């Protein structure tokens, strides 16, 4: 039976939870995730957990924050003047905002504080600073 290895294109289902059991993502609610092992598109621990699996096999992997989406960085909470937003924009805490970095690449953050002239935007990944657990099932070698 063939097993997933470096360069294999695979399709998996997964359930992602935090250490307290809170589910943050579940591919079983949609079509499985397709990716190529070691193409650098997924966090390393997830990628490596699929290596060696045969179709139909399931594994569970714990990934510490530093090896997942990194530590939470307080300096990644930035200030943005309200004047930088469209006139019709409605400022609300926990709203997700999108923009472009200095190189023109798309970025997003979450408004964490609305003040008179500006807003504080958290640019950390929503899962930064969190240890993760994934249950992964290899559906197919594509």
N, CA, C and O atoms as CSV, one atom per row, in Angstrom:
chain,resi,resn,atom,element,x,y,z
A,1,UNK,N,N,0.840,-1.180,0.000
A,1,UNK,CA,C,0.000,0.000,0.000
A,1,UNK,C,C,0.886,1.245,0.000
A,1,UNK,O,O,1.838,1.339,0.774
A,2,UNK,N,N,0.567,2.189,-0.866
A,2,UNK,CA,C,1.344,3.418,-0.966
A,2,UNK,C,C,1.142,4.292,0.262
A,2,UNK,O,O,0.065,4.327,0.857
A,3,UNK,N,N,2.209,4.997,0.623
A,3,UNK,CA,C,2.155,5.911,1.758
A,3,UNK,C,C,2.538,7.303,1.292
A,3,UNK,O,O,3.298,7.463,0.337
A,4,UNK,N,N,2.005,8.310,1.973
A,4,UNK,CA,C,2.317,9.699,1.652
A,4,UNK,C,C,3.781,9.982,1.969
A,4,UNK,O,O,4.296,9.577,3.011
A,5,UNK,N,N,4.440,10.685,1.053
A,5,UNK,CA,C,5.852,11.022,1.245
A,5,UNK,C,C,6.123,12.387,0.617
A,5,UNK,O,O,5.233,12.990,0.017
A,6,UNK,N,N,7.348,12.864,0.759
A,6,UNK,CA,C,7.731,14.152,0.189
A,6,UNK,C,C,7.332,14.203,-1.286
A,6,UNK,O,O,7.639,13.295,-2.059
A,7,UNK,N,N,6.639,15.288,-1.662
A,7,UNK,CA,C,6.215,15.472,-3.043
A,7,UNK,C,C,4.873,14.860,-3.372
A,7,UNK,O,O,4.325,15.131,-4.441
A,8,UNK,N,N,4.314,14.024,-2.468
A,8,UNK,CA,C,2.993,13.426,-2.720
A,8,UNK,C,C,1.921,14.511,-2.654
A,8,UNK,O,O,1.938,15.363,-1.766
A,9,UNK,N,N,0.995,14.467,-3.599
A,9,UNK,CA,C,-0.179,15.324,-3.520
A,9,UNK,C,C,-1.234,14.511,-2.776
A,9,UNK,O,O,-1.561,13.391,-3.169
A,10,UNK,N,N,-1.763,15.090,-1.693
A,10,UNK,CA,C,-2.677,14.352,-0.826
A,10,UNK,C,C,-3.962,15.131,-0.602
A,10,UNK,O,O,-4.039,16.336,-0.839
A,11,UNK,N,N,-4.964,14.402,-0.139
A,11,UNK,CA,C,-6.226,15.015,0.284
A,11,UNK,C,C,-6.514,14.462,1.667
A,11,UNK,O,O,-6.514,13.249,1.876
A,12,UNK,N,N,-6.760,15.369,2.619
A,12,UNK,CA,C,-7.000,14.965,4.002
A,12,UNK,C,C,-8.256,15.622,4.548
A,12,UNK,O,O,-8.729,16.639,4.042
A,13,UNK,N,N,-8.776,15.006,5.597
A,13,UNK,CA,C,-9.755,15.660,6.464
A,13,UNK,C,C,-9.042,15.887,7.769
A,13,UNK,O,O,-8.168,15.108,8.149
A,14,UNK,N,N,-9.406,16.955,8.463
A,14,UNK,CA,C,-8.782,17.237,9.745
A,14,UNK,C,C,-9.767,17.955,10.658
A,14,UNK,O,O,-10.710,18.602,10.203
A,15,UNK,N,N,-9.524,17.824,11.947
A,15,UNK,CA,C,-10.238,18.591,12.953
A,15,UNK,C,C,-9.156,19.270,13.782
A,15,UNK,O,O,-8.282,18.599,14.333
A,16,UNK,N,N,-9.208,20.596,13.874
A,16,UNK,CA,C,-8.235,21.359,14.642
A,16,UNK,C,C,-8.857,21.857,15.928
A,16,UNK,O,O,-9.927,22.465,15.914
A,17,UNK,N,N,-8.180,21.597,17.055
A,17,UNK,CA,C,-8.674,22.053,18.353
A,17,UNK,C,C,-7.553,22.743,19.124
A,17,UNK,O,O,-6.369,22.532,18.861
A,18,UNK,N,N,-7.958,23.568,20.078
A,18,UNK,CA,C,-7.023,24.164,21.018
A,18,UNK,C,C,-6.821,23.179,22.162
A,18,UNK,O,O,-7.520,22.170,22.245
A,19,UNK,N,N,-5.873,23.467,23.036
A,19,UNK,CA,C,-5.579,22.533,24.131
A,19,UNK,C,C,-6.757,22.363,25.084
A,19,UNK,O,O,-6.840,21.351,25.779
A,20,UNK,N,N,-7.675,23.340,25.131
A,20,UNK,CA,C,-8.850,23.203,25.995
A,20,UNK,C,C,-9.994,22.451,25.313
A,20,UNK,O,O,-11.075,22.300,25.881
A,21,UNK,N,N,-9.739,21.978,24.076
A,21,UNK,CA,C,-10.748,21.211,23.350
A,21,UNK,C,C,-11.612,22.034,22.414
A,21,UNK,O,O,-12.405,21.469,21.661
A,22,UNK,N,N,-11.481,23.344,22.438
A,22,UNK,CA,C,-12.268,24.209,21.562
A,22,UNK,C,C,-11.879,23.955,20.102
A,22,UNK,O,O,-10.707,24.046,19.737
A,23,UNK,N,N,-12.864,23.641,19.285
A,23,UNK,CA,C,-12.624,23.394,17.862
A,23,UNK,C,C,-12.519,24.726,17.129
A,23,UNK,O,O,-13.398,25.578,17.256
A,24,UNK,N,N,-11.439,24.906,16.357
A,24,UNK,CA,C,-11.278,26.137,15.581
A,24,UNK,C,C,-11.427,25.904,14.089
A,24,UNK,O,O,-11.628,26.857,13.337
A,25,UNK,N,N,-11.334,24.655,13.643
A,25,UNK,CA,C,-11.515,24.365,12.219
A,25,UNK,C,C,-11.822,22.884,12.058
A,25,UNK,O,O,-11.357,22.046,12.830
A,26,UNK,N,N,-12.619,22.582,11.035
A,26,UNK,CA,C,-13.019,21.199,10.789
A,26,UNK,C,C,-13.316,21.045,9.301
A,26,UNK,O,O,-14.308,21.578,8.805
A,27,UNK,N,N,-12.463,20.322,8.595
A,27,UNK,CA,C,-12.666,20.151,7.152
A,27,UNK,C,C,-13.783,19.157,6.852
A,27,UNK,O,O,-14.211,19.046,5.703
A,28,UNK,N,N,-14.260,18.436,7.857
A,28,UNK,CA,C,-15.340,17.475,7.625
A,28,UNK,C,C,-16.643,18.187,7.272
A,28,UNK,O,O,-17.592,17.557,6.804
A,29,UNK,N,N,-16.688,19.490,7.495
A,29,UNK,CA,C,-17.864,20.291,7.149
A,29,UNK,C,C,-17.817,20.769,5.697
A,29,UNK,O,O,-18.721,21.465,5.237
A,30,UNK,N,N,-16.766,20.393,4.987
A,30,UNK,CA,C,-16.591,20.814,3.590
A,30,UNK,C,C,-15.717,19.767,2.895
A,30,UNK,O,O,-15.434,18.711,3.462
A,31,UNK,N,N,-15.297,20.062,1.679
A,31,UNK,CA,C,-14.431,19.134,0.961
A,31,UNK,C,C,-13.064,19.091,1.646
A,31,UNK,O,O,-12.637,20.082,2.238
A,32,UNK,N,N,-12.392,17.973,1.569
A,32,UNK,CA,C,-11.081,17.819,2.200
A,32,UNK,C,C,-10.056,18.802,1.672
A,32,UNK,O,O,-10.256,19.441,0.639
A,33,UNK,N,N,-8.958,18.912,2.396
A,33,UNK,CA,C,-7.864,19.797,2.057
A,33,UNK,C,C,-6.864,19.058,1.169
A,33,UNK,O,O,-6.384,17.983,1.528
A,34,UNK,N,N,-6.554,19.636,0.015
A,34,UNK,CA,C,-5.539,19.065,-0.881
A,34,UNK,C,C,-4.274,19.902,-0.792
A,34,UNK,O,O,-4.332,21.132,-0.800
A,35,UNK,N,N,-3.133,19.232,-0.706
A,35,UNK,CA,C,-1.849,19.921,-0.715
A,35,UNK,C,C,-0.758,18.949,-1.117
A,35,UNK,O,O,-0.963,17.735,-1.135
A,36,UNK,N,N,0.394,19.492,-1.436
A,36,UNK,CA,C,1.561,18.688,-1.767
A,36,UNK,C,C,2.496,18.698,-0.566
A,36,UNK,O,O,2.863,19.763,-0.071
A,37,UNK,N,N,2.881,17.521,-0.099
A,37,UNK,CA,C,3.741,17.418,1.077
A,37,UNK,C,C,5.072,18.116,0.805
A,37,UNK,O,O,5.691,17.927,-0.242
A,38,UNK,N,N,5.488,18.913,1.758
A,38,UNK,CA,C,6.741,19.679,1.743
A,38,UNK,C,C,6.767,20.812,0.729
A,38,UNK,O,O,7.844,21.234,0.310
A,39,UNK,N,N,5.594,21.318,0.323
A,39,UNK,CA,C,5.612,22.462,-0.597
A,39,UNK,C,C,5.651,23.798,0.157
A,39,UNK,O,O,5.682,24.863,-0.460
A,40,UNK,N,N,5.649,23.733,1.487
A,40,UNK,CA,C,5.768,24.934,2.297
A,40,UNK,C,C,4.481,25.705,2.504
A,40,UNK,O,O,4.505,26.805,3.057
A,41,UNK,N,N,3.355,25.151,2.072
A,41,UNK,CA,C,2.085,25.863,2.189
A,41,UNK,C,C,1.403,25.683,3.546
A,41,UNK,O,O,0.558,26.493,3.927
A,42,UNK,N,N,1.765,24.625,4.275
A,42,UNK,CA,C,1.123,24.337,5.565
A,42,UNK,C,C,2.135,24.400,6.695
A,42,UNK,O,O,3.342,24.323,6.466
A,43,UNK,N,N,1.633,24.542,7.921
A,43,UNK,CA,C,2.558,24.539,9.043
A,43,UNK,C,C,3.264,23.180,9.089
A,43,UNK,O,O,2.674,22.139,8.798
A,44,UNK,N,N,4.536,23.225,9.462
A,44,UNK,CA,C,5.406,22.054,9.379
A,44,UNK,C,C,4.869,20.840,10.140
A,44,UNK,O,O,4.896,19.729,9.610
A,45,UNK,N,N,4.389,21.024,11.347
A,45,UNK,CA,C,3.900,19.895,12.135
A,45,UNK,C,C,2.740,19.169,11.475
A,45,UNK,O,O,2.657,17.942,11.534
A,46,UNK,N,N,1.844,19.923,10.847
A,46,UNK,CA,C,0.714,19.325,10.127
A,46,UNK,C,C,1.243,18.559,8.924
A,46,UNK,O,O,0.907,17.392,8.722
A,47,UNK,N,N,2.068,19.219,8.133
A,47,UNK,CA,C,2.683,18.622,6.950
A,47,UNK,C,C,3.374,17.307,7.320
A,47,UNK,O,O,3.140,16.280,6.684
A,48,UNK,N,N,4.230,17.342,8.355
A,48,UNK,CA,C,5.019,16.170,8.730
A,48,UNK,C,C,4.162,15.032,9.265
A,48,UNK,O,O,4.527,13.865,9.124
A,49,UNK,N,N,3.021,15.357,9.881
A,49,UNK,CA,C,2.142,14.325,10.436
A,49,UNK,C,C,1.526,13.450,9.346
A,49,UNK,O,O,1.171,12.297,9.593
A,50,UNK,N,N,1.402,14.005,8.138
A,50,UNK,CA,C,0.787,13.257,7.035
A,50,UNK,C,C,1.782,12.284,6.402
A,50,UNK,O,O,1.385,11.256,5.854
A,51,UNK,N,N,3.070,12.607,6.478
A,51,UNK,CA,C,4.093,11.726,5.901
A,51,UNK,C,C,4.007,10.348,6.544
A,51,UNK,O,O,3.915,10.223,7.765
A,52,UNK,N,N,4.039,9.335,5.718
A,52,UNK,CA,C,4.011,7.961,6.207
A,52,UNK,C,C,2.623,7.381,6.383
A,52,UNK,O,O,2.482,6.190,6.663
A,53,UNK,N,N,1.579,8.213,6.222
A,53,UNK,CA,C,0.220,7.694,6.331
A,53,UNK,C,C,-0.199,6.997,5.042
A,53,UNK,O,O,0.184,7.406,3.946
A,54,UNK,N,N,-0.985,5.946,5.190
A,54,UNK,CA,C,-1.616,5.274,4.055
A,54,UNK,C,C,-3.063,5.757,3.987
A,54,UNK,O,O,-3.613,6.213,4.990
A,55,UNK,N,N,-3.677,5.661,2.821
A,55,UNK,CA,C,-5.070,6.072,2.653
A,55,UNK,C,C,-5.928,5.354,3.696
A,55,UNK,O,O,-5.828,4.140,3.876
A,56,UNK,N,N,-6.775,6.134,4.381
A,56,UNK,CA,C,-7.656,5.596,5.419
A,56,UNK,C,C,-7.072,5.682,6.821
A,56,UNK,O,O,-7.800,5.527,7.801
A,57,UNK,N,N,-5.775,5.927,6.932
A,57,UNK,CA,C,-5.159,6.037,8.253
A,57,UNK,C,C,-5.413,7.415,8.860
A,57,UNK,O,O,-5.560,8.411,8.152
A,58,UNK,N,N,-5.458,7.443,10.192
A,58,UNK,CA,C,-5.677,8.667,10.950
A,58,UNK,C,C,-4.547,8.829,11.955
A,58,UNK,O,O,-4.033,7.847,12.491
A,59,UNK,N,N,-4.166,10.076,12.204
A,59,UNK,CA,C,-3.160,10.371,13.218
A,59,UNK,C,C,-3.567,11.625,13.959
A,59,UNK,O,O,-4.364,12.420,13.460
A,60,UNK,N,N,-3.023,11.803,15.149
A,60,UNK,CA,C,-3.239,13.015,15.931
A,60,UNK,C,C,-1.882,13.626,16.229
A,60,UNK,O,O,-0.938,12.922,16.589
A,61,UNK,N,N,-1.789,14.946,16.075
A,61,UNK,CA,C,-0.526,15.636,16.307
A,61,UNK,C,C,-0.776,16.884,17.150
A,61,UNK,O,O,-1.728,17.629,16.918
A,62,UNK,N,N,0.102,17.096,18.138
A,62,UNK,CA,C,0.090,18.316,18.946
A,62,UNK,C,C,1.199,19.214,18.425
A,62,UNK,O,O,2.326,18.765,18.215
A,63,UNK,N,N,0.873,20.494,18.216
A,63,UNK,CA,C,1.844,21.438,17.677
A,63,UNK,C,C,1.886,22.656,18.603
A,63,UNK,O,O,0.878,23.335,18.800
A,64,UNK,N,N,3.055,22.919,19.162
A,64,UNK,CA,C,3.191,24.076,20.050
A,64,UNK,C,C,3.117,25.359,19.235
A,64,UNK,O,O,3.448,25.383,18.049
A,65,UNK,N,N,2.679,26.419,19.894
A,65,UNK,CA,C,2.444,27.706,19.236
A,65,UNK,C,C,3.618,28.161,18.376
A,65,UNK,O,O,3.434,28.599,17.241
A,66,UNK,N,N,4.806,28.054,18.917
A,66,UNK,CA,C,5.995,28.536,18.210
A,66,UNK,C,C,6.170,27.827,16.864
A,66,UNK,O,O,6.687,28.421,15.918
A,67,UNK,N,N,5.742,26.557,16.770
A,67,UNK,CA,C,5.870,25.791,15.535
A,67,UNK,C,C,4.588,25.810,14.699
A,67,UNK,O,O,4.526,25.201,13.630
A,68,UNK,N,N,3.570,26.511,15.193
A,68,UNK,CA,C,2.318,26.624,14.454
A,68,UNK,C,C,2.264,28.022,13.812
A,68,UNK,O,O,2.825,28.239,12.738
A,69,UNK,N,N,1.592,28.953,14.474
A,69,UNK,CA,C,1.469,30.304,13.929
A,69,UNK,C,C,2.322,31.310,14.691
A,69,UNK,O,O,2.144,32.520,14.550
A,70,UNK,N,N,3.250,30.802,15.499
A,70,UNK,CA,C,4.181,31.662,16.206
A,70,UNK,C,C,3.640,32.188,17.515
A,70,UNK,O,O,2.459,32.040,17.831
A,71,UNK,N,N,4.524,32.800,18.262
A,71,UNK,CA,C,4.145,33.417,19.521
A,71,UNK,C,C,3.321,34.664,19.248
A,71,UNK,O,O,3.425,35.272,18.182
A,72,UNK,N,N,2.501,35.038,20.224
A,72,UNK,CA,C,1.747,36.287,20.130
A,72,UNK,C,C,2.738,37.433,20.326
A,72,UNK,O,O,3.513,37.431,21.282
A,73,UNK,N,N,2.712,38.408,19.424
A,73,UNK,CA,C,3.650,39.523,19.464
A,73,UNK,C,C,2.868,40.810,19.760
A,73,UNK,O,O,2.087,41.277,18.932
A,74,UNK,N,N,3.094,41.378,20.964
A,74,UNK,CA,C,2.379,42.597,21.361
A,74,UNK,C,C,2.637,43.741,20.385
A,74,UNK,O,O,1.755,44.563,20.135
A,75,UNK,N,N,3.859,43.789,19.830
A,75,UNK,CA,C,4.204,44.861,18.900
A,75,UNK,C,C,3.453,44.769,17.564
A,75,UNK,O,O,3.505,45.696,16.756
A,76,UNK,N,N,2.764,43.664,17.337
A,76,UNK,CA,C,1.983,43.504,16.100
A,76,UNK,C,C,0.610,44.157,16.210
A,76,UNK,O,O,-0.181,44.097,15.269
A,77,UNK,N,N,0.323,44.777,17.344
A,77,UNK,CA,C,-0.896,45.569,17.472
A,77,UNK,C,C,-0.506,46.990,17.075
A,77,UNK,O,O,0.273,47.657,17.755
A,78,UNK,N,N,-1.068,47.427,15.960
A,78,UNK,CA,C,-0.661,48.715,15.390
A,78,UNK,C,C,-1.775,49.753,15.508
A,78,UNK,O,O,-2.936,49.418,15.743
A,79,UNK,N,N,-1.400,51.002,15.342
A,79,UNK,CA,C,-2.348,52.116,15.358
A,79,UNK,C,C,-2.603,52.540,13.914
A,79,UNK,O,O,-1.672,52.664,13.118
A,80,UNK,N,N,-3.866,52.758,13.591
A,80,UNK,CA,C,-4.218,53.269,12.264
A,80,UNK,C,C,-5.179,54.439,12.437
A,80,UNK,O,O,-6.161,54.341,13.171
A,81,UNK,N,N,-4.895,55.531,11.767
A,81,UNK,CA,C,-5.780,56.695,11.834
A,81,UNK,C,C,-7.091,56.382,11.121
A,81,UNK,O,O,-7.103,55.752,10.064
A,82,UNK,N,N,-8.178,56.825,11.708
A,82,UNK,CA,C,-9.493,56.603,11.095
A,82,UNK,C,C,-9.570,57.232,9.709
A,82,UNK,O,O,-10.322,56.768,8.852
A,83,UNK,N,N,-8.791,58.290,9.489
A,83,UNK,CA,C,-8.805,58.983,8.193
A,83,UNK,C,C,-8.269,58.104,7.062
A,83,UNK,O,O,-8.465,58.419,5.889
A,84,UNK,N,N,-7.591,56.997,7.410
A,84,UNK,CA,C,-7.059,56.086,6.395
A,84,UNK,C,C,-8.122,55.127,5.850
A,84,UNK,O,O,-7.864,54.390,4.898
A,85,UNK,N,N,-9.305,55.136,6.449
A,85,UNK,CA,C,-10.394,54.236,6.057
A,85,UNK,C,C,-11.395,55.001,5.194
A,85,UNK,O,O,-11.452,56.230,5.248
A,86,UNK,N,N,-12.191,54.269,4.392
A,86,UNK,CA,C,-13.235,54.944,3.613
A,86,UNK,C,C,-14.205,55.681,4.543
A,86,UNK,O,O,-14.438,55.252,5.674
A,87,UNK,N,N,-14.761,56.779,4.063
A,87,UNK,CA,C,-15.642,57.628,4.874
A,87,UNK,C,C,-16.823,56.859,5.452
A,87,UNK,O,O,-17.282,57.164,6.553
A,88,UNK,N,N,-17.319,55.866,4.721
A,88,UNK,CA,C,-18.511,55.122,5.161
A,88,UNK,C,C,-18.179,53.955,6.093
A,88,UNK,O,O,-19.082,53.255,6.551
A,89,UNK,N,N,-16.902,53.744,6.375
A,89,UNK,CA,C,-16.497,52.598,7.207
A,89,UNK,C,C,-17.067,52.727,8.610
A,89,UNK,O,O,-17.021,53.800,9.212
A,90,UNK,N,N,-17.604,51.626,9.129
A,90,UNK,CA,C,-18.148,51.587,10.489
A,90,UNK,C,C,-17.127,50.888,11.378
A,90,UNK,O,O,-16.804,49.719,11.165
A,91,UNK,N,N,-16.627,51.599,12.365
A,91,UNK,CA,C,-15.595,51.079,13.258
A,91,UNK,C,C,-16.228,50.295,14.397
A,91,UNK,O,O,-17.020,50.832,15.171
A,92,UNK,N,N,-15.866,49.002,14.490
A,92,UNK,CA,C,-16.375,48.136,15.545
A,92,UNK,C,C,-15.250,47.251,16.046
A,92,UNK,O,O,-14.455,46.736,15.260
A,93,UNK,N,N,-15.187,47.074,17.377
A,93,UNK,CA,C,-14.210,46.142,17.925
A,93,UNK,C,C,-14.516,44.741,17.420
A,93,UNK,O,O,-15.677,44.379,17.231
A,94,UNK,N,N,-13.469,43.958,17.201
A,94,UNK,CA,C,-13.507,42.579,16.689
A,94,UNK,C,C,-13.820,42.478,15.203
A,94,UNK,O,O,-13.906,41.376,14.662
A,95,UNK,N,N,-13.992,43.627,14.532
A,95,UNK,CA,C,-14.202,43.593,13.082
A,95,UNK,C,C,-12.879,43.246,12.398
A,95,UNK,O,O,-11.814,43.702,12.814
A,96,UNK,N,N,-12.963,42.446,11.357
A,96,UNK,CA,C,-11.787,42.093,10.561
A,96,UNK,C,C,-11.646,43.132,9.454
A,96,UNK,O,O,-12.601,43.432,8.738
A,97,UNK,N,N,-10.432,43.677,9.329
A,97,UNK,CA,C,-10.162,44.665,8.283
A,97,UNK,C,C,-9.075,44.128,7.363
A,97,UNK,O,O,-8.191,43.383,7.786
A,98,UNK,N,N,-9.160,44.518,6.107
A,98,UNK,CA,C,-8.187,44.063,5.126
A,98,UNK,C,C,-7.512,45.259,4.483
A,98,UNK,O,O,-8.099,46.332,4.339
A,99,UNK,N,N,-6.282,45.047,4.107
A,99,UNK,CA,C,-5.526,46.100,3.445
A,99,UNK,C,C,-4.358,45.495,2.696
A,99,UNK,O,O,-4.368,44.313,2.354
A,100,UNK,N,N,-3.344,46.322,2.441
A,100,UNK,CA,C,-2.148,45.854,1.738
A,100,UNK,C,C,-0.919,46.306,2.517
A,100,UNK,O,O,-0.885,47.400,3.081
A,101,UNK,N,N,0.088,45.438,2.533
A,101,UNK,CA,C,1.343,45.803,3.191
A,101,UNK,C,C,2.143,46.721,2.252
A,101,UNK,O,O,1.713,46.960,1.123
A,102,UNK,N,N,3.291,47.234,2.696
A,102,UNK,CA,C,4.072,48.146,1.838
A,102,UNK,C,C,4.464,47.552,0.486
A,102,UNK,O,O,4.734,48.299,-0.454
A,103,UNK,N,N,4.500,46.221,0.371
A,103,UNK,CA,C,4.838,45.580,-0.898
A,103,UNK,C,C,3.601,45.301,-1.752
A,103,UNK,O,O,3.710,44.735,-2.839
A,104,UNK,N,N,2.416,45.701,-1.257
A,104,UNK,CA,C,1.187,45.496,-2.011
A,104,UNK,C,C,0.526,44.146,-1.774
A,104,UNK,O,O,-0.451,43.806,-2.442
A,105,UNK,N,N,1.055,43.372,-0.824
A,105,UNK,CA,C,0.474,42.056,-0.528
A,105,UNK,C,C,-0.732,42.223,0.387
A,105,UNK,O,O,-0.708,43.083,1.268
A,106,UNK,N,N,-1.794,41.422,0.207
A,106,UNK,CA,C,-2.969,41.546,1.066
A,106,UNK,C,C,-2.655,41.131,2.512
A,106,UNK,O,O,-1.941,40.157,2.750
A,107,UNK,N,N,-3.193,41.879,3.456
A,107,UNK,CA,C,-3.055,41.573,4.881
A,107,UNK,C,C,-4.400,41.794,5.558
A,107,UNK,O,O,-5.266,42.498,5.039
A,108,UNK,N,N,-4.557,41.185,6.717
A,108,UNK,CA,C,-5.767,41.466,7.477
A,108,UNK,C,C,-5.439,41.495,8.959
A,108,UNK,O,O,-4.456,40.911,9.413
A,109,UNK,N,N,-6.276,42.179,9.686
A,109,UNK,CA,C,-6.118,42.284,11.125
A,109,UNK,C,C,-7.481,42.433,11.766
A,109,UNK,O,O,-8.505,42.487,11.085
A,110,UNK,N,N,-7.478,42.497,13.088
A,110,UNK,CA,C,-8.733,42.619,13.828
A,110,UNK,C,C,-8.681,43.891,14.663
A,110,UNK,O,O,-7.715,44.126,15.390
A,111,UNK,N,N,-9.721,44.707,14.557
A,111,UNK,CA,C,-9.805,45.913,15.378
A,111,UNK,C,C,-10.007,45.486,16.828
A,111,UNK,O,O,-10.974,44.797,17.152
A,112,UNK,N,N,-9.089,45.898,17.695
A,112,UNK,CA,C,-9.188,45.516,19.105
A,112,UNK,C,C,-9.554,46.691,20.000
A,112,UNK,O,O,-9.929,46.501,21.157
A,113,UNK,N,N,-9.447,47.909,19.465
A,113,UNK,CA,C,-9.852,49.086,20.236
A,113,UNK,C,C,-10.191,50.217,19.287
A,113,UNK,O,O,-9.447,50.494,18.346
A,114,UNK,N,N,-11.329,50.876,19.540
A,114,UNK,CA,C,-11.742,52.032,18.749
A,114,UNK,C,C,-11.585,53.259,19.645
A,114,UNK,O,O,-12.159,53.324,20.732
A,115,UNK,N,N,-10.795,54.235,19.172
A,115,UNK,CA,C,-10.576,55.468,19.924
A,115,UNK,C,C,-11.104,56.645,19.096
A,115,UNK,O,O,-11.622,56.452,17.996
A,116,UNK,N,N,-10.969,57.854,19.625
A,116,UNK,CA,C,-11.532,59.019,18.947
A,116,UNK,C,C,-10.969,59.225,17.539
A,116,UNK,O,O,-11.732,59.384,16.586
A,117,UNK,N,N,-9.642,59.222,17.405
A,117,UNK,CA,C,-9.027,59.536,16.107
A,117,UNK,C,C,-8.407,58.325,15.417
A,117,UNK,O,O,-8.069,58.384,14.234
A,118,UNK,N,N,-8.259,57.225,16.158
A,118,UNK,CA,C,-7.606,56.064,15.561
A,118,UNK,C,C,-8.164,54.762,16.126
A,118,UNK,O,O,-9.018,54.754,17.012
A,119,UNK,N,N,-7.652,53.675,15.583
A,119,UNK,CA,C,-8.037,52.336,16.044
A,119,UNK,C,C,-6.766,51.523,16.261
A,119,UNK,O,O,-5.740,51.759,15.622
A,120,UNK,N,N,-6.857,50.560,17.174
A,120,UNK,CA,C,-5.766,49.605,17.367
A,120,UNK,C,C,-6.147,48.346,16.611
A,120,UNK,O,O,-7.247,47.819,16.776
A,121,UNK,N,N,-5.223,47.863,15.775
A,121,UNK,CA,C,-5.480,46.683,14.957
A,121,UNK,C,C,-4.459,45.614,15.298
A,121,UNK,O,O,-3.252,45.849,15.242
A,122,UNK,N,N,-4.951,44.443,15.650
A,122,UNK,CA,C,-4.085,43.300,15.965
A,122,UNK,C,C,-3.763,42.582,14.663
A,122,UNK,O,O,-4.647,42.029,14.007
A,123,UNK,N,N,-2.475,42.598,14.295
A,123,UNK,CA,C,-2.037,41.983,13.044
A,123,UNK,C,C,-1.535,40.549,13.235
A,123,UNK,O,O,-1.105,39.911,12.274
A,124,UNK,N,N,-1.587,40.038,14.478
A,124,UNK,CA,C,-1.197,38.647,14.727
A,124,UNK,C,C,-2.188,37.709,14.045
A,124,UNK,O,O,-3.359,38.052,13.877
A,125,UNK,N,N,-1.722,36.533,13.654
A,125,UNK,CA,C,-2.632,35.496,13.170
A,125,UNK,C,C,-3.588,35.175,14.312
A,125,UNK,O,O,-3.162,35.171,15.467
A,126,UNK,N,N,-4.862,34.904,14.039
A,126,UNK,CA,C,-5.817,34.604,15.113
A,126,UNK,C,C,-5.379,33.447,16.023
A,126,UNK,O,O,-5.799,33.385,17.179
A,127,UNK,N,N,-4.543,32.532,15.516
A,127,UNK,CA,C,-4.094,31.397,16.332
A,127,UNK,C,C,-2.680,31.589,16.890
A,127,UNK,O,O,-2.107,30.658,17.456
A,128,UNK,N,N,-2.119,32.784,16.734
A,128,UNK,CA,C,-0.779,33.057,17.280
A,128,UNK,C,C,-0.811,32.890,18.793
A,128,UNK,O,O,-1.755,33.316,19.459
A,129,UNK,N,N,0.230,32.267,19.322
A,129,UNK,CA,C,0.346,32.072,20.761
A,129,UNK,C,C,-0.450,30.911,21.305
A,129,UNK,O,O,-0.512,30.717,22.519
A,130,UNK,N,N,-1.061,30.133,20.428
A,130,UNK,CA,C,-1.897,29.008,20.877
A,130,UNK,C,C,-1.286,27.674,20.438
A,130,UNK,O,O,-0.828,27.520,19.306
A,131,UNK,N,N,-1.295,26.712,21.373
A,131,UNK,CA,C,-0.894,25.349,21.043
A,131,UNK,C,C,-2.082,24.676,20.364
A,131,UNK,O,O,-3.228,24.874,20.769
A,132,UNK,N,N,-1.807,23.885,19.335
A,132,UNK,CA,C,-2.867,23.292,18.519
A,132,UNK,C,C,-2.788,21.774,18.525
A,132,UNK,O,O,-1.726,21.188,18.734
A,133,UNK,N,N,-3.936,21.152,18.291
A,133,UNK,CA,C,-4.009,19.701,18.128
A,133,UNK,C,C,-4.820,19.441,16.856
A,133,UNK,O,O,-5.883,20.025,16.649
A,134,UNK,N,N,-4.297,18.559,16.018
A,134,UNK,CA,C,-5.005,18.176,14.792
A,134,UNK,C,C,-5.206,16.676,14.761
A,134,UNK,O,O,-4.284,15.910,15.043
A,135,UNK,N,N,-6.411,16.260,14.418
A,135,UNK,CA,C,-6.691,14.873,14.081
A,135,UNK,C,C,-6.796,14.873,12.562
A,135,UNK,O,O,-7.633,15.573,11.992
A,136,UNK,N,N,-5.941,14.085,11.907
A,136,UNK,CA,C,-5.817,14.110,10.456
A,136,UNK,C,C,-6.087,12.726,9.884
A,136,UNK,O,O,-5.550,11.732,10.373
A,137,UNK,N,N,-6.917,12.660,8.850
A,137,UNK,CA,C,-7.191,11.405,8.142
A,137,UNK,C,C,-6.780,11.573,6.693
A,137,UNK,O,O,-7.214,12.512,6.025
A,138,UNK,N,N,-5.937,10.659,6.198
A,138,UNK,CA,C,-5.550,10.700,4.789
A,138,UNK,C,C,-6.666,10.080,3.964
A,138,UNK,O,O,-6.957,8.890,4.084
A,139,UNK,N,N,-7.289,10.902,3.125
A,139,UNK,CA,C,-8.405,10.444,2.286
A,139,UNK,C,C,-7.924,9.803,0.988
A,139,UNK,O,O,-8.409,8.752,0.569
A,140,UNK,N,N,-6.952,10.473,0.367
A,140,UNK,CA,C,-6.441,9.927,-0.899
A,140,UNK,C,C,-5.084,10.498,-1.253
A,140,UNK,O,O,-4.719,11.596,-0.833
A,141,UNK,N,N,-4.354,9.735,-2.027
A,141,UNK,CA,C,-3.152,10.211,-2.679
A,141,UNK,C,C,-3.621,10.630,-4.071
A,141,UNK,O,O,-4.040,9.790,-4.867
A,142,UNK,N,N,-3.551,11.899,-4.356
A,142,UNK,CA,C,-4.139,12.443,-5.571
A,142,UNK,C,C,-3.185,12.292,-6.746
A,142,UNK,O,O,-3.510,12.697,-7.862
